[in-house]
Amino acid sequence: MTNVTPATGKPALLKINNYFYRRGGAEAVFLDHIAMFEKAGWDVVPFAMQHELNPPSPWSDYFVSEIEYGHDTGTLNKIKQAAKIIYSFEAQRNIKRLIERVNPAIAHAHNVYHHLSPAIFSTLKSAGVPTVMTVHDLKLACPSYKMLRDAKVCEDCKGGRIHNVLVHRCIKGSTVLSTVVLAETALHRSLGLYRNNLDRLVVPSRFYIDKLNEWGWPREKMVYIPNFVDIEAFETSWTEGDYFAFAGRLAPEKGIDTLIRAAAQARQRLVIAGTGPEEAALKALAETLGADVVFAGYLSGEALHRLIGQAKALVLPSEWYENAPISVLEAYALETPVIGAKIGGIPEMILEGETGLMGMPGNVQDLASALSAMNARSPQERREMGRMARQWIAAEFSASAYLGRTTELYATLGVHLPEPQRLATHSN
């Protein structure tokens, strides 16, 4: 029988993530999942890290103390932080208290490494709580989680050769940080903290399922559940502008250097929304090439929707193994087609010639051709691509589809919504 919270008679879902505020794609999925399952009749209890940007929560007393790498701290604090990164006894103590308080029917984790640490999974296992984890990156295979080195795809750690994370100083070019992550990975694998304690991995892209399987994860332990957007939260009455758009962090692996060169070659206007370490270099490149590029800075909410909604297409020129970018789904929800690189999970999210176009990653000529081909279509043709994209995600990448797939996964682990709540949910 599914565990229920005595006060409400509802099943308790323990939701776990390092951060409890909207910080990136993983946090968006985590927080939207909470809202979705609360609406569906579950008692959802968060477990995360304390942070000044967290919204108020009645459960915050159970959150673990903050670890932030960008803060200046003394040597002793750095040693303490390194120990917590590798194995957090504090997280184990706090989640044990939380389990005793709420008696969760199931736990669903997202990103836990470096802050909460996977030490919590052995605590959940000992308490008999079924546990699943959504895979947002490749940390379960690659110690530095991106399979990326010097802005190039790297799989040197395949086959257990994790010493390469230190050899290549993959963590911010630092010997110290790379040593910590090597120690972390070696300990976690020797204890089987992920492999022995997680019941299922929720994987948003088929590419990541294949890649993790290549690196030794059993396929039967993984379940494909794509990310979602609530299309009703996105307007579609946009008037197209004369530009292409990029939105995201300005980092080397995003391929923005290639995009600026392609835009210059195709003589297309480009608006870039975002900030990051490559900003100054990218601005200098655009000026050197005489490219028609506008750097709009960080945008969010309505301003970001407007930028993408009025663009001829959103461009994702990534040069690393992207998982399942929510930005693609958001562009489709705004009825904007997408031009994406043929790498990682991106090709799964583009119906070539119907919802967007593709080019080879890192190939300026290929991307320039895609920009020119999209520009050659009429505004009506581009709008039709956008409409088809929105219809596609309304069926395959909707909130209701995600809820159904995830609820079905929980059911395979013996966790069900009690009948009265299930009937009430279906009648809404």
C-alpha positions in Angstrom: 0.0 0.0 0.0 1.3 3.5 -0.8 2.5 5.5 2.2 0.3 8.5 2.9 0.7 11.6 5.1 -1.4 11.1 8.2 -2.7 14.7 8.2 -3.9 14.7 4.6 -4.3 11.1 3.5 -2.3 11.9 0.4 0.9 10.2 -0.7 4.1 12.2 0.1 6.5 12.7 -2.8 10.0 13.7 -1.6 11.5 16.0 -4.3 15.3 16.5 -4.1 17.6 19.0 -5.8 20.6 21.1 -4.9 18.9 24.4 -5.5 15.4 25.4 -4.6 15.1 28.5 -6.8 15.0 29.0 -10.6 18.6 28.9 -11.6 18.7 26.7 -14.8 16.9 24.0 -16.7 17.2 21.4 -14.0 15.7 23.7 -11.4 12.9 24.6 -13.8 11.9 20.9 -14.2 12.3 20.3 -10.5 10.0 23.3 -9.5 7.5 22.7 -12.2 7.3 19.0 -11.2 6.5 20.1 -7.7 3.7 22.4 -8.8 2.3 19.7 -11.1 2.2 16.9 -8.6 0.7 19.1 -5.9 -2.1 20.0 -8.3 -2.5 16.3 -9.0 -3.2 15.5 -5.4 0.2 14.6 -3.8 1.8 16.1 -0.7 5.2 17.3 -2.2 8.0 17.8 0.3 11.2 19.5 -1.0 14.7 18.7 0.1 17.5 21.1 -1.0 20.3 23.4 0.0 19.8 26.6 2.0 20.2 29.7 -0.2 19.3 33.4 0.1 17.3 33.1 -3.2 15.1 30.3 -2.0 11.4 31.0 -1.7 9.9 30.4 1.7 9.2 26.7 2.5 7.8 25.1 5.7 10.5 22.4 5.1 13.5 24.7 5.0 14.7 23.7 8.5 15.6 20.3 7.0 17.7 21.9 4.1 21.5 21.5 4.2 23.8 24.4 4.7 25.0 26.3 1.7 28.0 25.5 -0.4 28.9 28.1 -3.0 32.1 27.7 -4.9 32.4 31.3 -6.0 32.6 32.6 -2.4 35.9 33.5 -0.8 36.5 31.2 2.2 39.4 30.3 4.4 41.5 27.1 4.1 39.6 25.3 6.9 36.2 26.1 5.3 37.5 24.9 1.9 38.6 21.6 3.5 35.1 21.2 5.1 33.4 22.0 1.8 35.6 19.5 -0.1 34.5 16.8 2.5 30.8 17.7 2.0 31.2 17.6 -1.8 32.6 14.0 -1.5 30.1 12.7 1.1 27.7 14.9 3.1 26.9 13.4 6.5 24.8 16.6 7.2 22.6 15.7 4.2 22.2 12.2 5.5 21.2 13.3 8.9 18.7 15.9 7.7 17.0 13.6 5.1 16.8 10.9 7.8 14.9 13.3 10.0 12.7 14.3 7.1 11.9 10.7 6.2 10.8 10.0 9.8 8.6 13.1 9.7 6.8 12.7 6.4 7.0 8.9 5.6 7.5 9.5 1.8 5.9 7.1 -0.6 8.7 7.8 -3.1 11.6 10.1 -3.7 12.4 11.8 -7.0 15.9 13.4 -7.2 17.4 15.8 -9.7 20.9 17.2 -9.3 22.5 16.3 -6.0 26.2 16.1 -6.6 28.7 18.5 -5.1 26.1 19.9 -2.7 23.7 17.3 -1.2 25.9 14.4 -2.4 24.5 10.9 -3.3 25.1 9.9 0.3 21.4 10.5 0.7 20.5 7.7 -1.6 21.9 5.0 0.8 19.7 6.6 3.6 16.6 6.5 1.4 17.4 2.8 0.5 17.8 1.9 4.1 14.5 3.5 4.9 12.8 1.5 2.1 11.9 4.6 0.1 11.7 3.9 -3.7 14.0 6.4 -5.4 14.3 7.7 -9.0 16.6 10.4 -10.4 16.1 12.5 -13.5 19.4 12.7 -15.5 20.0 16.3 -16.5 23.6 15.8 -17.6 26.3 13.0 -18.0 27.7 13.1 -14.4 26.8 9.4 -14.0 29.4 8.6 -16.7 31.7 11.6 -16.9 33.3 13.0 -13.6 33.1 16.5 -15.0 29.5 15.8 -16.2 29.7 17.3 -19.7 32.0 15.0 -21.7 33.7 18.2 -22.7 37.3 19.3 -22.6 38.8 22.5 -24.2 35.4 23.1 -25.8 35.5 19.7 -27.6 33.7 16.5 -26.9 35.8 14.2 -24.7 35.2 10.6 -23.7 38.6 9.8 -22.2 37.1 8.6 -18.9 35.2 5.8 -20.6 35.9 2.3 -19.3 36.6 3.5 -15.8 39.6 5.6 -16.7 38.5 8.4 -14.4 42.0 9.5 -13.6 41.8 11.5 -16.8 39.7 14.1 -14.9 42.9 15.0 -13.0 45.3 14.4 -15.9 43.3 17.0 -18.0 42.4 19.2 -15.0 38.8 19.1 -16.3 37.3 21.1 -13.4 37.9 24.7 -14.1 41.5 24.0 -15.1 42.2 23.4 -11.4 44.4 20.6 -10.1 42.8 21.0 -6.6 39.2 20.9 -7.8 39.9 18.1 -10.3 41.5 16.1 -7.4 38.4 16.6 -5.3 36.1 15.4 -8.1 38.4 12.4 -8.8 38.2 11.4 -5.2 34.4 12.1 -5.2 33.9 9.9 -8.3 36.1 7.1 -7.0 34.3 6.9 -3.6 30.8 7.2 -5.0 31.5 4.4 -7.5 33.2 2.1 -5.0 30.2 2.5 -2.6 27.7 2.2 -5.5 25.8 5.2 -4.2 24.1 5.7 -7.5 24.1 2.3 -9.0 23.0 0.3 -6.0 20.5 2.7 -4.5 18.5 4.2 -7.4 15.6 2.2 -8.6 15.2 4.0 -11.9 16.9 6.8 -14.0 14.5 9.2 -15.7 16.2 10.2 -18.9 14.8 13.1 -21.1 16.6 12.1 -24.3 17.1 8.9 -26.1 20.6 10.0 -26.9 21.5 10.1 -23.2 20.0 6.6 -22.7 22.3 5.3 -25.5 25.3 7.2 -24.2 24.9 6.0 -20.6 24.3 2.5 -21.8 27.6 2.7 -23.8 29.3 3.7 -20.5 27.9 0.7 -18.6 24.5 1.7 -17.3 21.9 -1.1 -17.8 19.2 0.0 -20.3 16.5 -1.6 -18.2 17.2 0.8 -15.3 16.5 3.8 -17.5 13.1 5.2 -18.5 12.6 7.8 -21.3 10.4 10.7 -20.1 11.0 13.8 -22.1 10.9 17.3 -20.6 7.7 19.4 -20.8 6.4 22.9 -21.1 2.9 24.3 -20.3 2.1 25.7 -23.7 -0.8 27.7 -22.3 1.8 30.0 -20.5 3.2 31.0 -23.9 1.6 33.6 -26.3 1.6 33.1 -30.1 0.4 36.4 -31.5 3.9 37.7 -32.5 4.8 39.8 -35.4 8.0 38.5 -37.0 11.1 40.6 -36.8 14.1 40.6 -39.2 16.5 38.6 -37.1 17.6 35.2 -35.7 17.9 34.7 -32.0 20.2 32.8 -29.5 19.4 32.7 -25.8 21.6 31.1 -23.2 24.9 31.2 -21.4 27.8 32.6 -23.4 30.1 29.7 -22.9 32.5 28.0 -25.4 30.5 24.7 -25.7 27.4 26.6 -26.9 29.0 27.2 -30.3 28.2 31.0 -30.4 31.5 31.7 -32.0 30.5 29.4 -34.9 27.0 31.1 -35.0 28.5 34.6 -35.3 30.7 33.5 -38.1 27.8 31.8 -39.8 25.5 34.9 -39.4 28.3 37.1 -40.9 28.7 34.7 -43.8 24.9 34.4 -44.5 24.5 38.2 -43.9 21.8 37.6 -41.3 21.0 39.8 -38.3 21.5 38.0 -35.0 20.3 38.9 -31.5 22.1 37.2 -28.6 20.5 37.1 -25.2 22.6 36.0 -22.3 25.8 36.6 -20.4 28.8 34.4 -19.6 32.6 34.1 -19.8 32.8 34.4 -23.5 30.9 37.7 -23.8 33.9 40.0 -24.4 35.5 37.7 -26.9 32.3 37.2 -28.8 31.7 41.0 -29.0 35.2 41.4 -30.3 34.7 38.7 -32.9 31.4 40.2 -34.1 33.1 43.6 -34.5 36.1 42.1 -36.3 33.8 40.3 -38.8 31.5 43.3 -39.2 28.6 40.9 -38.3 25.2 42.4 -37.6 25.0 41.1 -34.0 23.1 42.7 -31.1 24.0 41.6 -27.6 20.9 42.0 -25.5 22.3 40.9 -22.2 20.4 38.7 -19.8 16.6 38.4 -20.5 13.9 36.5 -18.8 10.1 36.3 -18.7 8.1 38.4 -21.1 11.2 40.1 -22.6 12.8 36.8 -23.5 9.5 35.4 -24.9 9.1 38.5 -27.0 12.7 38.2 -28.4 12.2 34.5 -29.3 8.6 34.9 -30.4 9.5 37.6 -32.9 12.6 35.8 -34.3 12.7 34.0 -37.6 14.1 31.1 -35.7 15.8 30.3 -32.4 19.3 28.9 -33.1 21.1 26.3 -30.9 24.6 25.8 -32.4 25.8 23.7 -29.5 29.1 21.8 -29.8 28.6 19.4 -26.8 26.3 16.6 -25.9 23.1 18.6 -25.1 20.5 16.5 -23.3 17.0 17.8 -24.1 17.1 21.6 -24.1 13.9 23.2 -22.7 14.7 26.2 -24.8 13.6 24.3 -27.9 10.3 23.4 -26.3 9.8 27.0 -25.2 10.5 28.3 -28.8 8.0 25.8 -30.2 5.4 26.9 -27.6 5.9 30.5 -28.9 5.4 29.1 -32.5 9.0 29.8 -33.4 11.0 27.3 -35.5 14.4 26.1 -34.4 17.8 25.7 -36.1 19.8 23.2 -34.2 23.1 21.4 -34.3 23.1 17.7 -35.0 24.6 16.7 -31.7 23.4 15.1 -28.4 19.6 15.1 -27.9 18.9 18.1 -30.2 18.1 16.1 -33.4 15.3 14.3 -31.5 13.6 17.6 -30.9 13.6 18.9 -34.5 11.5 17.5 -37.3 13.7 18.5 -40.2 12.0 20.8 -42.6 8.8 20.7 -40.5 9.6 22.4 -37.2 13.1 23.5 -38.0 16.4 22.9 -39.7 19.7 21.4 -38.7 23.5 21.7 -39.4 26.6 19.9 -38.3 28.1 21.2 -35.0 31.1 23.5 -35.4 30.6 23.8 -39.1 30.3 27.5 -40.1 29.3 26.8 -43.7 26.6 24.3 -42.7 25.1 26.7 -40.2 25.3 29.6 -42.6 23.4 27.4 -45.2 20.7 26.6 -42.6 20.3 30.3 -41.7 20.0 31.2 -45.4 17.6 28.4 -46.1 15.3 29.5 -43.2 15.6 33.1 -44.3 14.6 32.1 -47.9 11.2 30.8 -46.6 8.4 33.3 -46.5 7.1 34.6 -43.1 4.0 32.5 -43.6 6.1 29.4 -44.2 8.1 30.0 -41.0 4.9 30.7 -39.1 3.4 27.4 -40.3 6.6 25.6 -39.1 6.0 27.2 -35.7 2.4 26.2 -35.6 3.3 22.6 -36.4 6.0 22.7 -33.7 3.5 23.9 -31.1 1.0 21.2 -32.1 3.7 18.5 -31.8 4.8 19.5 -28.3 1.2 19.9 -27.2 0.9 16.1 -27.9 4.3 14.7 -27.0 6.0 17.2 -24.6 3.0 18.6 -22.6 2.7 18.8 -18.9 -0.2 16.2 -19.0 2.0 13.8 -21.0 4.8 14.2 -18.4 2.5 13.7 -15.5 1.1 10.5 -17.1 4.5 9.0 -17.9 5.9 9.9 -14.4 2.9 8.6 -12.6 3.1 5.4 -14.6 6.8 5.0 -13.6 5.9 5.5 -9.9 3.2 2.8 -10.3 5.8 0.3 -11.5 7.6 0.8 -8.2 4.3 0.2 -6.3 3.4 3.8 -5.6 -0.1 5.0 -6.5 -2.2 8.0 -5.9 -5.1 6.9 -3.6 -8.4 6.3 -5.5 -10.3 9.4 -4.2 -7.5 11.8 -5.3 -7.1 9.9 -8.6 -10.8 10.3 -9.5 -10.7 14.0 -8.4 -7.6 14.6 -10.6 -9.2 13.0 -13.7 -12.4 15.0 -13.2 -10.6 18.4 -13.3 
